[in-house]
Amino acid sequence: MDAVLAFYGPNEFFIYDGGTIVNPIGTNFIDFIELDSMNELANYTSMSNPYFKLFENYSEFERNTNYIIETIDYFKDAARIVLSTEIDELKDLDTDARCYLFEQCFHKDFFQTKINHYFAWVFSEDHPQPDPTEANKLGTVVLDFNNKEQCHEIFKTLADSVKESVIQVNEQFHVQNLKEALFVSFMHMVKNQVVLKKCKCCGKYFIPTGRADKEYCDRIAPNSSKTCYEVGSIKKYHEKTKSNPVLQLFQKEYKKINARIRAKRITQEQFFNWSTSARSLRDEAVSKDLSVEEFKQKLDELTTEILSK
């Protein structure tokens, strides 16, 4: 099945007979190359990645399994060399330079993919759409640039017809198979200097968002109902706790007070007030580098004050 890939702002648009699927640039590419081979490929009917729409049905998909796996391996190599920084010798190069080396040294046929592409206008849905009436009407007028009054009226009318609109020229790609779709998406990641990182929990590539030093992705972690990011945050907190006596004391006191509420010795309101204030006290102690003795004194005073009410 054919499809059209278009790129507007930070998003990739996958346009096919059934509609349009919009995702941030690179998301479809990364999610596809990080499929767990046959385990996830066998679950074709539940796949949400739009690139699966390039196959007419499950039978066609099943006939092309080997081709799909080979294509995934091909672009995973490309991602490792061009988009990630895990190869120390290449990490100081930009994505364009790394892509050049990949093409010149490993896949000289990389740019030989022939894909039909064309330009089209894209209009923001958040702004008024331009009215082509005036443009079409004035398109038949013979301009006389020596007639300043005529030019002024014509160009003012034309400008007024689009000034409230947001218009962008957009390049669209007509793709006919999986490899073409992955190639177009990959090259737009190169063009936009997208850099990938490997998640320290699941080991899969992801695009860091928010913070460039993000170490964990937002996929569901292996053997867990939590995301890799949530698992990583818990792991980092525990590691930090082991080396910080203030955090160790806080954890010990938290468990002790939590046990009181389970034993119904304090109310939910008391526990909420204590935990909120105790966390603030903990954060202050860490930021000001208070000794564990100073923190214990403040925490004991807080506990007495709140739980004696």
C-alpha positions in Angstrom: 0.0 0.0 0.0 1.3 3.5 -0.8 1.4 6.4 1.6 2.6 10.0 1.8 5.0 11.2 4.5 5.0 15.0 5.2 6.9 17.0 7.7 5.5 20.1 9.4 7.2 21.8 12.4 8.3 19.1 14.8 5.8 16.5 13.5 5.7 13.7 10.9 2.4 13.2 9.1 1.7 9.7 7.7 -1.1 10.0 5.2 -2.8 6.9 3.8 -6.2 5.8 2.6 -7.6 5.5 6.2 -6.6 8.9 7.3 -3.6 10.8 8.8 -1.4 9.8 11.8 0.7 12.5 13.4 3.7 11.9 15.6 6.8 13.8 16.5 9.6 13.4 14.0 11.6 10.2 14.6 9.0 8.5 16.9 7.7 6.2 14.2 11.2 5.3 13.1 12.6 4.6 16.5 9.6 2.5 17.6 9.8 0.4 14.5 13.5 -0.4 14.6 13.2 -1.2 18.3 10.6 -4.0 17.8 11.7 -7.2 19.5 12.1 -9.2 16.3 9.6 -12.0 16.0 8.1 -11.6 19.4 6.5 -8.2 18.6 6.3 -8.7 14.9 4.1 -11.7 15.4 1.6 -9.4 17.1 0.8 -7.6 13.9 -2.9 -7.0 14.6 -2.1 -4.9 17.7 0.6 -2.8 16.2 0.0 0.9 16.3 3.0 2.0 14.3 1.7 3.6 11.1 4.4 2.0 9.0 2.5 -1.3 9.3 -0.2 0.4 7.2 2.1 -0.1 4.2 1.1 -3.7 4.2 -2.4 -4.5 2.7 -3.1 -7.3 5.3 -1.6 -9.8 7.6 -0.9 -12.3 4.8 1.2 -9.7 2.9 2.9 -8.8 6.2 3.7 -12.4 7.0 5.1 -13.1 3.5 7.5 -10.2 4.1 8.7 -11.0 7.6 12.3 -11.7 6.5 12.4 -8.4 4.5 11.1 -6.5 7.5 13.7 -8.0 9.9 16.5 -7.3 7.4 15.2 -3.7 7.0 15.1 -3.2 10.8 18.7 -4.5 11.1 19.8 -2.2 8.3 18.4 1.0 9.8 19.4 0.0 13.3 23.0 0.0 12.1 22.4 3.4 10.5 20.9 4.7 13.8 23.8 3.4 15.8 26.4 5.1 13.6 24.6 8.3 12.6 22.1 9.3 15.2 23.5 7.9 18.5 26.6 9.0 20.3 27.5 5.6 21.7 30.6 5.4 19.4 33.1 7.5 21.2 35.2 8.2 18.1 32.2 9.7 16.3 30.3 11.5 19.1 31.9 14.9 18.4 30.7 14.9 14.8 27.3 16.3 13.8 24.7 13.9 12.3 25.4 15.1 8.7 29.1 14.2 9.0 28.3 10.8 10.6 25.7 10.1 7.8 28.4 10.9 5.2 30.8 8.4 6.7 28.0 5.8 7.0 27.1 6.2 3.3 30.7 6.4 2.0 32.2 3.5 4.1 29.4 1.1 4.7 26.4 1.6 2.3 27.4 3.3 -0.9 23.9 2.6 -2.2 22.2 4.4 0.7 21.2 7.5 -1.3 20.1 5.5 -4.4 16.6 5.2 -3.2 14.3 6.9 -5.7 11.3 8.4 -4.0 8.7 10.7 -5.7 8.4 13.9 -3.8 6.6 17.2 -4.4 5.8 20.5 -2.7 2.4 21.5 -1.3 0.9 24.3 0.8 0.1 23.6 4.5 -2.2 25.9 6.4 -2.3 26.1 10.2 -5.6 24.9 11.6 -5.3 27.4 14.5 -5.6 30.4 12.1 -8.1 31.5 9.4 -7.7 29.7 6.1 -6.7 31.9 3.1 -9.6 32.8 0.8 -8.4 32.1 -2.8 -11.3 34.1 -4.3 -9.4 37.4 -4.6 -6.2 35.7 -5.8 -8.1 33.8 -8.5 -9.9 36.9 -9.6 -6.8 39.1 -9.7 -4.8 36.4 -11.4 -6.4 37.4 -14.7 -5.3 41.1 -14.4 -2.4 42.2 -16.5 0.0 44.0 -14.1 1.4 47.3 -15.1 4.2 48.0 -12.7 4.4 51.6 -14.0 0.8 52.1 -12.7 1.6 52.5 -9.0 -2.0 53.0 -8.0 -3.1 49.8 -9.7 -0.3 47.8 -8.1 -1.0 49.2 -4.7 -4.6 48.2 -4.8 -3.9 44.7 -6.2 -1.1 43.8 -3.8 -3.0 45.3 -0.8 -6.0 43.1 -1.7 -3.8 40.1 -2.1 -2.0 40.7 1.2 -5.2 41.2 3.1 -6.5 37.8 1.8 -3.7 35.9 3.6 -2.4 38.1 6.4 -4.4 36.3 9.1 -3.3 32.9 7.8 -0.2 30.9 8.7 1.2 29.3 5.5 4.1 27.0 5.0 5.5 25.3 1.9 5.7 21.6 2.7 7.7 18.8 1.0 5.8 15.5 0.8 7.1 12.1 -0.1 5.2 9.4 -1.9 6.5 6.1 -0.3 5.7 2.7 -1.7 7.3 0.3 0.8 8.7 0.1 4.4 12.3 0.8 3.4 11.3 4.1 1.7 9.3 5.2 4.7 12.1 4.5 7.1 14.7 6.2 4.8 12.6 9.4 4.6 12.0 9.5 8.3 15.7 8.8 9.0 17.0 11.5 6.7 14.7 14.1 8.4 16.1 13.1 11.7 19.6 13.7 10.2 18.5 17.0 8.8 17.1 18.1 12.2 20.2 16.9 14.1 18.1 14.4 16.2 20.4 12.6 18.6 19.4 9.2 20.1 20.2 7.8 23.5 20.0 4.2 24.8 17.7 3.7 27.7 19.6 2.5 30.8 16.6 0.3 31.7 15.4 -1.4 28.6 18.4 -0.8 26.3 16.3 0.6 23.5 16.9 3.8 21.6 14.8 6.9 22.4 14.8 10.6 21.7 15.4 12.6 24.9 12.7 15.2 25.4 12.7 17.9 28.0 16.2 17.3 29.3 19.2 16.4 27.1 20.7 14.4 29.9 17.6 12.1 30.3 18.8 8.5 30.7 15.5 6.6 30.7 12.7 6.4 28.1 8.9 6.4 28.6 8.3 2.8 27.4 6.9 0.2 29.8 9.9 -1.3 31.6 10.6 -5.1 31.1 8.7 -7.2 33.7 7.1 -4.1 35.2 3.9 -2.0 35.0 6.0 1.2 35.4 7.8 3.1 32.7 11.5 2.9 32.4 11.7 6.5 33.5 9.7 5.7 36.7 11.9 2.6 37.4 15.0 4.7 36.8 13.9 7.4 39.1 13.3 4.9 41.9 16.6 3.2 41.2 18.5 6.5 41.3 16.7 7.6 44.5 17.7 4.3 46.2 21.3 4.7 45.1 21.3 8.2 46.3 19.8 7.1 49.6 22.5 4.5 50.2 25.2 7.2 50.1 23.3 10.0 52.0 22.6 9.5 55.8 19.9 12.3 55.7 17.9 10.4 53.1 18.4 7.1 55.0 17.1 8.7 58.2 14.1 10.1 56.3 13.2 6.7 54.8 13.5 5.1 58.2 11.2 7.7 59.8 8.7 7.5 56.9 8.3 3.8 57.3 7.9 4.2 61.0 5.1 6.9 60.7 3.5 4.9 57.8 3.2 1.9 60.1 1.4 4.1 62.7 -1.4 4.9 60.2 -1.8 1.3 59.2 -2.2 0.5 63.0 -4.7 3.4 63.1 -2.6 5.2 65.8 -2.7 8.4 63.7 -5.2 9.9 61.2 -4.8 10.2 57.4 -4.8 14.0 57.8 -1.9 13.8 60.4 0.1 11.5 58.1 -0.5 13.8 55.1 0.6 16.9 57.0 3.6 15.1 58.4 4.8 13.6 55.1 4.4 16.9 53.2 6.3 18.9 55.8 8.9 16.1 56.3 9.7 16.0 52.5 10.2 19.8 52.5 12.5 19.4 55.5 14.4 16.6 53.8 14.9 18.6 50.6 16.1 21.6 52.6 18.5 19.5 54.5 20.0 18.0 51.3 20.2 21.4 49.6 21.9 23.1 52.6 24.1 20.1 53.3 22.9 19.8 56.9 24.4 17.1 59.1 22.3 14.1 59.9 22.2 15.2 63.6 20.8 18.6 62.6 18.2 17.0 60.3 17.2 14.4 63.0 16.6 17.2 65.5 14.4 19.2 63.1 12.5 16.0 62.1 11.9 15.0 65.7 10.5 18.5 66.4 8.3 18.3 63.4 7.0 14.8 64.3 6.2 15.9 67.8 4.5 19.1 66.7 2.2 17.5 64.1 1.4 14.1 65.6 0.7 15.4 69.1 -2.2 17.5 67.7 
